[in-house]
Amino acid sequence: MTPGEEPGFDAEELRAETSLGKSIGVAATLGLGMYLGGALLPEIRADLGVDLSAGALVVSLPWGTFVVGALLAPVAAQAIGVHRTIGIAMLAAAGAIAVVAAQESLLLLLVGLTLFSALATAGHVLGASIAADAVRRGRPNAIMLVSLAFAGGAFAAPLISSLLLRTGGSWRLGYLIVLISAIAIALPSLWREREAAAVERVRGPGREAFRDPSVRRASVGLALYVGSEATLTGWLVTILRERGLSDMTSATALSLFWSGIIAGRLLFVLLGRAAASDRHIACGASLGAVGFIVLTQIDVGGAGSMTIALCTGLATAGLFPAILASGTARASAMEGAAATAVAAGGIGGIAVPWIVGTAADVVGFSLAMALAALVPILLAVTFAIPSAEMSRRWRPGCS
């Protein structure tokens, strides 16, 4: 023991805990920044004087570069290290958000939001790889904590919007919060000295990750999950309003869906359990498919819709972290594995809602949403069929 060192002090463990805390902060910042545009869209449109179709780009455009950021993250990490990449990405993301908060042009706002999405997603992917490393080190709920933070950021967006509306504050103040958070994460990462810790080293090029069957299956799983979630959250309010429910009831149902996701992930964390088994994913996706069908196809009234939305969120709360963990648990290149899976999720989040909207023009909205219910069903089937390495240990049932 060196002089002055406390008994039981583990510098490596302290570094790992600090890294995980940074990952959680990145996830919360990204979730807030990605969903704040939708929550503040009426105020942004009124301030900048743009129509609905142009304003809708505030919500949809950042998801396109979500994929770009995910794929570039392991390349940058291989060149300069995981932590420095996170620091530079989040500092640049703060600069992008500063453009959003300071400008008077819709074009510059869209450019800022798009750059923020790409940069913060790069930080989030590397944060997910740090969480995957923590799982290997004996922290089974590390990925769940990061996913919980992202959901918390997404849930905070409408709360901040409501607070600004009630107090008469500018929509720009919401993005100021995102800017401060990004800087607070970036600076310690930039000042951090290079270490020999496993979380600082990239184990292999990202292009090698997709050769791993578990990474490929996780990529398919996240594309299906995010596509299903984006479709439900994007169209739920519209569906419920068409049934004659009030704006408040429809919005509350959507909020309860996110509340269910947050509560479910928090419950996993408090119980100290991970939800990374194939059976959990198959069962959660099956229950999510039932909730999807009921919410989109059956008129159960206001109270029923809010209850089903909450239950659907609870049932699917563990899916994203579980699917991501299934692809990174044994991958030799965690950064590449996480990047590949998250990028696939972003593609699903763009593609499935767009396909539903396009199909609705041809076959009608109700039938298009019924077809969209096949997405969570396919997710359940994907993980109900055991992988080759799990086939000998597979036992039927959801318990």
VEXDRENKE-528744 format. One record per residue: z, x, y of N, C-alpha, C, CB in turn. Coordinates in steps of 0.05 Angstrom, whole numbers, plus 5000, padded with zeros to 4 digits. Glycine has a CB too. Example, Ala and Ser with C-alpha at 12.3 -4.5 7.8 and 13.67 -1.06 7.14 Angstrom:
515652644886515652464910515652644934518152264911;514252574955514352734979515752585001511452824988;
This chain:
500050174976500050005000500050185025502549815000;498350135043498150295067500450225086495450265081;501250405104503450345122502750105139504050585140;504749925142504349695160503049455146502849765183;502149495121500849275107502949095095498849375086;502748845098504648655087504248625057504448385101;506448595042506048545013504448285009508848524999;502548304990501048064983498648015001502847834982;498348185022496148135040493548225027496548295067;491548045027488948095015486848075036488447894991;485948315046483948305068481348175059483348595077;480548215034478048095024478347795024477448194996;480647695016481047405015481147285043483747335000;482347435062482347335090479547325101484047525107;477847525095475147515105473647275093473647775097;474147225067472746995054473646735066473346995024;476246705073477146455085476046425113480246455086;475846645128474646635155471746555153474946905169;470346665134467446595130467146305124466246775108;468846195106468645915099469245735123470545845076;471145815140471745665164469345665183474145785178;467945885185465545905201463445715190464446185202;463045705164461145525151461645235158461045565121;464245165158465044895164464344825193468044855159;464845015211464244975240461244945245465245205256;459645105231456745085234455744805225455245305218;456844715202455944455191456644225210457244405164;459044235221459944025240458244025265462844055247;457544265275455944285299453144185294455844575309;451944255271449244155265449243855261448244295239;451243745247451343455244451543305270453743375226;453243405288453443285315450943305331455743415330;449743545331447243585347444943425336446543875348;444743395310442443245298442642945303442243305268;445042835303445342545305445942445333447442455286;446542635351447242555378444842425393448342795394;442442525387440142415401439742125396437642565391;440142035371439841745365442041585378440041705335;444441685379446641545391446341515421449341685385;445141715434444841715463442041635472445441995474;440341545453437541495460437141285483436141385435;438641065483438240875506438741005533440140635503;440841175535441441305560439341515567444241435559;438341665547436341865551433741735561435742025526;432941505548430541365556430741265585429941135537;433141155592433441045619433441265640436140895620;434641495633434741715652432041845657436741925643;430541885635427942015637425641835641427542185613;426041565638423941375642421741385622422841415669;422441395596420441405575420541155559420741655557;418241085546418140845530419440895502415340745526;419540685486420940695460419540885441421140425448;416940875440415441055421415841345428412440985421;415841415453416241695461419241775456415541735490;421041585463423841645459424541685430425541425471;423141545412423741565384423341855373422041375368;421742015387421342295379423942455381419142425396;425742365398428342495401429842495374430042365423;429442275359430842245334429342385311431241955328;426642345311425142425287424142715287422742245284;423442825310422143085311423943315301421343145340;426543315307428243545297428243565267431043505307;427843355252427943375223425643545212427843095210;423443555227421143715218421844015216418743675236;423244115237424044395237426544455221424344495265;427844245211430144275193429144435169431243995184;426744375159425644515136424944805143423044375126;423844845167423145115176425545305177421645115203;427645205189430145365191431345435164432145215207;431245245146432345295119430745515105432245035102;428145515107426545715093426645995106423645625092;427046005133427246265146429946395144426546225176;432046245138434746355137435046595118436646145129;434146575092434546805074432947045082433946725046;430647005095429047225104430547385125426247135115;431647245144433147385165435647515154433847185187;437047375136439447485125438947735109440847275107;436647745096436047985081435548225099433547945064;434648175124434048385143436548485158432048295163;438248295167440548375184443248285174440048265212;443348145151445948065141446547775147448148235152;448147655130448747365132450247305158450447285108;452347445164454047375187452647425213456647525186;451147635215449747685240447447485244448547975241;446247405222444247195224445446935235442847145197;447746865224449146625233449746645263451746575217;450846875271451546905299449146885318452947175303;447047025311444647025328443446745329442547225319;443246615305442146345303443746145320441946255274;446346155318447945965333447946015363450845965322;447846275371447646335399444946235411447946645404;442846285395440246175404440245875404437946285386;441545745385441745455384443245355409443245365359;445245495418446745425442444845435466449145605446;443145645467441145655488439245425488439645915487;438345345464436545115462437844855472435645085433;440444825465441844585474442344595504444544555459;442644835515442844855545440344755558443445145553;438044805546435544695557435544395556433144805541;436544285534436643995531438343865553437743915503;440743995558442643875577441843915606445343995572;440144115611439544185639436944075650439644475642;435143995633432443935642432043645651430444005620;429743585663429043315671426443225659428843295702;425643355638423043295625423443235596421143535628;422143025586422242955558421143175541420742695553;419043305549417743515534419743745529415243615547;421043835550423044045547425343965530423944145574;426143715533428343605516427543625486429043325523;425143545480424243545452423943835442421443405450;423044015459422844295451425644405445421544465473;427644345463430344435459431544335433432044365482;431244075428432343955404431044065379432043645405;428444105380427044215357427944495351424044215362;428244665371429244935367432044935357429045105393;433744765369436544745359436644675329438044535375;435044485321434944405293434244635275433044175289;432144785282431345005265433445225263428645125275;434545295287436445515288439145445275436945595317;440145215281442745135270442545085240443844885284;440244985231439744955202439845215188437144805197;438645425200438745685188441645775184437245895205;443245735205446145795203447445625181447545755229;446745375179447945195159447245275131447044905164;444745355127443945445100445545685091440945505099;445845885109447446115102450446045099447046335123;451345855115454045755111454445635084454845555133;452445485075452545365048452645585027450145185044;451145805031451246025011454046155011449046235018;455346175034458046275035459946095020458946305065;459545835023461145645008460645664978460545355017;458145704970457545744942458945994931454545764938;459046204948460446444940463446394937459946674960;464546224955467346154953467945994927468145994977;466045824919466345684893466645884871463945494888;465046094871465246294850467846444851462846494853;468946464875471546604879473946434873471746704907;473546184864475746014857476445804877478146184852;474545734895474945514914473045294907474545614943;473545124887471644934877470744724898472644784853;472444684918471744474938470444594963474244334946;469644844962468544974986466044824996467945264981;464144774978461644634986462344354996459644624963;464344224983465143954991466243955020467243844972;467744165027468744185054466544215074470744425056;464544375068462344415086460744145090460344635076;460344005068458943745069460543545084458343645041;463243555081464943375096464743425126467843405086;464643685133464343755162461743645173464544055165;459543665159457043565169457143265173454743635149;458343115153458642835156460442765179459742705130;462542925183464342875206462842905233466643065205;461143115235459543145259457742915264458043405258;456442815242454642585245456142335253453142535219;458542305242460142065249461242085278462542045230;461742325288462742365315460742295336463742645319;458142315329456042275349456242005363453342305337;456341775348456541515361459241485376456141295342;461341605366463941585380463741725407466141715363;462541955409462242095434460441935453461042375430;458341815442456541645458458041415470454241555441;459641275453461241045463463141135485462740915440;464441365481466341465501464941515528467741715491;462641645526461141705551460341445565458741875545;459541245550458740995561461040855576457540805540;463340855563465740725574466740855599467940705554;466441125600467541275623465441325644468741535613;462941235639460841285659459841565660461841215686;460341725639459441995638456442025631461042155618;455242245638452442295632452042355603451342515650;449742285592449042355564448942655560446342225556;448542805582448343095580451043215572447443215607;453243085578455843185570456243195540458143015583;454843015526455043025497453843285486453542785485;451543365497450343615488451843855498447443625497;453443825519455144045528457244115507456543985555;458243905493460143955472458944105449461243675461;456444045442454944185421454544475430452244055416;453844525455453444795465456044965462452544785494;458244855471460844995469461545065440463044835482;461044875423461644915394459945145383461244665379;457345135389455545345379456345625389452645285387;457045645414457845905425460446005411458245885455;462345815407464845895395464446005367466745655394;462445905353461846005326460246265328460245795310;458446295347456646525348458046785355454546465368;459846775375460947025385462447185365462646965409;464347065350465747225329463847345309467847045315;461647205302459747305282458247545293457847085274;457647545318456147775330457948015333455047695357;460547975337462348195341463348305314464648115357;462948155293464048235267462648485257463748005247;464248675247463148915236461948855208465249145234;459949015201458748985175460849055153456149155172;460848905132462848945111461448975084464748705110;463049055065462049075037462548815022463249315023;463648615035464248365022461848245009465648175041;462248094987459947974973458547774991460847844947;460147635008458847425025457047545046461047265038;457247815050455547935071452848035059457048165084;452648045033450348155021448447945010451148344998;445947985015443847805003443047924977441447765023;443147764956442747864929439847884920444347704910;438047774935435347794926433547624944435047694897;430947664944429247514961429247224955426447624960;428947054976429046764972426946664954428846634999;424546794954422346694938422946704908419846854943;424946874900425746894872427346654863427247144867;428546514882430446304875429146074860431846194900;426746004868425445764857424545804828423045694873;424746054818424146104790426446004772423646394785;428745964784431045874769430845574764433745944784;430945474739430645194733432845024747430845144703;435245124749437344974762436844934792440045104758;435545134804434845114833432644914836433945384844;430644914818428544714820429544434817426344774799;431344394798432444124794434144034818434044104768;435744224829437344154852435544094876439244384859;433244234878431344174900430243894898429144384900;429443824874428443554869430643344875427443514840;433043414866435343224870435943184900437743334856;435943404915436543364944434243224959437043644957;431843274950429543134963429842834958426843224952;430642754934431042474928433442354942431342434897;435642504942438142404954437842374985440442594949;436942584998436642575027434542365035435842845039;432342345019430342135024431541855023428042165005;433241815002434541554999436441495022435941534972;438141695028440141665050438741615077441941905051;436741775082435341745108433941465110433241965112;432841375088431641105088433640885093430141065062;435840905079437940695082439140695110440140725061;439940935120441140945146439140895168442441225150;436640955164434640915185433840625188432241075179;433940475166432940195166435039985163430940165145;437540065157439639865151440039675175442240005144;440339785199440939605222438639415226441339785247;436139505223433839335226433839105206431239495224;434439175181434538975159436638765165435239105132;439038845173441238655177440638485202443838805181;439438595222438738435246436638225239437738615269;434738295222432738105214433937865198430638235197;436337915186437737695172439437525191439437815150;439337595216440837435236443537535242440937165226;444337765232446937875238446937995266447838085217;449237995279449438095306449038405307452138025318;448438495331448138785335450638935327447438855364;452938825334455538955328456038965298457838805342;455538745284455938745255454038935241455538455244;451538945250449639125237450439415242446839075249;451239485266452039755272454539835257452439795302;456439635255458939685241458339745211460839455243;456439605199455739655171454839945168453639455162;453140035186452240315184454540505188450040365205;456240455207458640625211460340635186460240535235;460640405173462340395149461040555126462740105140;458440565125457140735105457941025109454040705106;457741125134458541395139461541435135457741475167;463141225141466041245137466641275107467440995148;465041135090465441165062464741445052463640965047;462641565063461941835055464142025063459241915068;465142005088467242185097469742145080467842135126;470541895075472941835060472741945031473541535059;470341905019469942004992470142304990467341914982;468942445009469042735008471842835014467042855028;473142705033475942785039477742745015477042625063;477242525000478842474976478442694955478042204964;475942784951475443004933476943254941472443064931;476943304967478343544977481343524973477743585007;482543294979485443254976486243264947486242994989;484543164929485243174901484743454889483642964886;483443624904482943894894480843894872485444014885;479043704872477043694851474243734862477243424836;472543854845469743874852468143654838468644154844;465943584849464343374837461543484831464143124856;461443684814458943824809457743774782459344114813;458743584767457743544740455243364741459843414722;453543394721451143224719451842934716449343314696;453942884701454742604696455742474722456942594675;457142624738457942514764455542444781459842704779;453642624782451242584798449742334788449442824798;449342314762447942094751449341824756447542124720;451941824753453441574758453541504788456341604747;453941704805454041654834451341544844454841904849;449141664833446541574841445941294831444341774831;446941234807446540964796447940754814447540944768;450440814821451940634838450640614866454940724841;449640844876448240834901445740664900447541114909;444340674878441940504875442640214876440540574849;444940134863445839864863446439774892448239824845;447939944907448539884934446039864951450340094946;444140044947441540044962440139774957439740274953;439939684932438539434926439939194939438339404896;442639184937444038964948443738954978447038974941;444039184991443839185021441139115031444739455031;439039195016436339155026434938905016434639395019;436038784994434638564982436138304981433838644954;438838314984440438074980442038025005442338114956;441937775015443437695039446237615030441937455053;448137795035450937745028452637695052452037985012;451437645075452937585099454037835113455237395093;455337795136456338025151458538175137457337925177;460638025127462838155114461938285088465037955108;460238155073459238265049457638515053457538065034;455938515074454238755080456038985088452238685102;458038945104459839155112461339265088461739065134;462239095070463739185047461939345028464838945031;459539245023457639395005456839665017455139225000;456439665044455839925057458040125053455239875087;460540035057462840215053462940315024465440075060;462640135005462740214977460440404969462739964959;458140354981455840524975456340804985453240414987;457540825009458241085020460241235002459341065048;462241084993464241204975463041304949466441004969;461241134938460041204912458241454914458440974902;456941484937455041704939456141944954452541614953;458641944961459842144978459542424967462742094983;459842454941459842714928457142814920461542714905;455042664925452442734914451242984926450442504917;451142994953449843224966451243484958449943194996;453943514961455143764953454943814923458043764961;454943604906454743644877452043754870455443394863;449943634881447243724875446844014885445143534887;447744064909447444344920448944544902448544354949;451344464894452944644877451544694850455744524872;450244484839448944514814446644724815447844244804;445544754839443344944842444145224850441444844862;446645254860447545514869449745634852448545494898;450745484833453045574817452545834802453945354798;450145854791449446094775447046244786449046014747;446046164809443646294820444346584828442546144844;442446774822442947054829442547104858441047234813;440946944871440446964900441346704913437447024907;443946694921445046444931443746354957448046474935;443146554975441946475000439246344996441646715019;437646454978435046344972435346074958433446524955;437246054940437645794926438545574945439845824904;440445634963441345434982439045365001443745544998;437545565010435345505028433245325016434045775038;432445394991430445234977431344944973429845354950;433844904965434844634960435044474986437544644945;436144595007436544455032433844395044438244625051;431944575042429244525053427944285039427444775050;428344275012427244044997428543795006427644094967;431143805012432443565023431343475049435443615026;430643665067429443595092426743475088429143845109;425143565069422543445064422843165054421043615042;424843115037425342845028426242655051427542835007;427842775069428742615092426442535111430842765107;424442695112422042635129420242445114420542895137;419642505088417542375074418142085065416842535049;420542045054421141785043421241565064423741785028;422741595086422641385107419841335118424541465130;418241555121415541515131413841355111414241795136;414141415085412641265065413440975065413141385037;416040915068417040645069415840495093420140635071;415840625116414640495140411640445137415140675164;410240635125407440595120406840375100406140855110;408440375078408140165058408739885069409840225034;410639875088411439615099409139475113413739645118;407339635125405039515138403039395118403639735155;403139495093401239405073402339185056400339635056;404839225045405939035026408238875037406839185001;409038925062411338775073413838945072411738515059;415638895091418039065093419939035069419538985119;420338785060422138745038421238885012422438445033;418738855006417638984981417739284984414838884975;417139385008417239675012420039785007416239745041;422039645017424839735012425539704983426739575029;424439504969424939484940423739724925423739214929;421439804933420240044921421840294927417340074931;422940294951424640534959427040554942425440514988;428040334930430340344913429840504888431240054905;427240554881426540724859427441014863423540704853;427741094888428441364894431241434884428341424925;433341284890435941354878436041314848438141184891;434441124838434341084809433141334796432640834802;431041444808429841684797431741924799427241754813;433441934820435442134822437442114798436942114848;438241874792440141834770438841924744440941534768;436341854739434941934715434742244713432141804713;434142364736433742654736436242804726433142754764;438642704733441042844725442342714700443042844747;441342484692442242364666441042514643441542074665;438642634647437442794626438543074629434342794628;440043174609441343434613439243664613443243484590;439943864628438244104629438544254602439044294652;436744434597436744574571439344704565434444774570;440644834585443044974581445444794577443545174604;445244544586447444354583447144164560447744194609;444844164547444243964527446243964503441444004516;447244204496449044214473451844094480449344494464;452444094506455043994514455043714525456244174535;452643594526452343324538453643114522449343264542;455042944535456242704522455642474540459342734518;454642244528454042014545456441894557452541814528;456041744579458141604593458641714620460741614576;460041554636460541634664463341724668460041404682;464941744648467741814652468042114656469441724629;
